[in-house]
Amino acid sequence: MIPKNFRETLKNRRSYYHLTNSSPISDESIKEILEFALLHVPSAFNSQSTRLVLLLGESHRKLWDITKQVLQDRISSPEVFVKTEAKINESFASAYGTILFYEDLSVVRKLQETFPTYRERFPIWAQQTSAMHQLAVWSMLEEVGFGASLQHYNPLIDQMVKDEWNIAEDWELVAQMPFGIPSQLPDNKEYTSLDSRLLFFCDR
């Protein structure tokens, strides 16, 4: 496989919604990607508050069974649930695995106590820390040949997921990332004009 540079990887990283239960690398190599992200992605005050859970095989399928169960209890229309169930089955449950992104709130609370001046900012910075981990993991998965998407069925599924995998109570679920080898290309991406998104000043 020809390695990609960072710009190519970032450009090619997309949301893939047609994923297969196959992998171009070993399960241990997937775990190493997550370990690399946890070690090297920055965090505010070096908090290292991000926590990751890797679900493969039956655990991966169980997560999406839980999600369907929770949604079925909340969606009153059977016709609407049929569409929701099909989306989950075809786009998420069909994938090779899922990564759960958590933030450890006990770390956030400790920072709030230690640095009260920034108390209100630490929860925001924790979300930013999680976002950096999400992008880093997503990009590294893209680099090795995976497609992925980012989902947010939290907080609806939080407690059942904690109970199923004995997740610490202080861990707050932020996002779910199903991944696998894509079976279809994503839709074309539309870009907003950079003129409205970038200010540039040079006083030299």
Secondary structure, DSSP 8 states (H G I E B T S, - for coil): -----HHHHHHH--B---EES--SS-HHHHHHHHHHHHHHS--GGG---EEEEEEEHHHHHHHHHHHHHHHHHH---HHHHHHHHHHHIIIIITSSEEEEEEEEHHHHHHHHHH-GGGTTTHHHHHHHHHHHHHHHHHHHHHHHT-EE--B--TTTTHHHHHHHHT--TTEEEEEEEEEEEESS---------GGGT-------
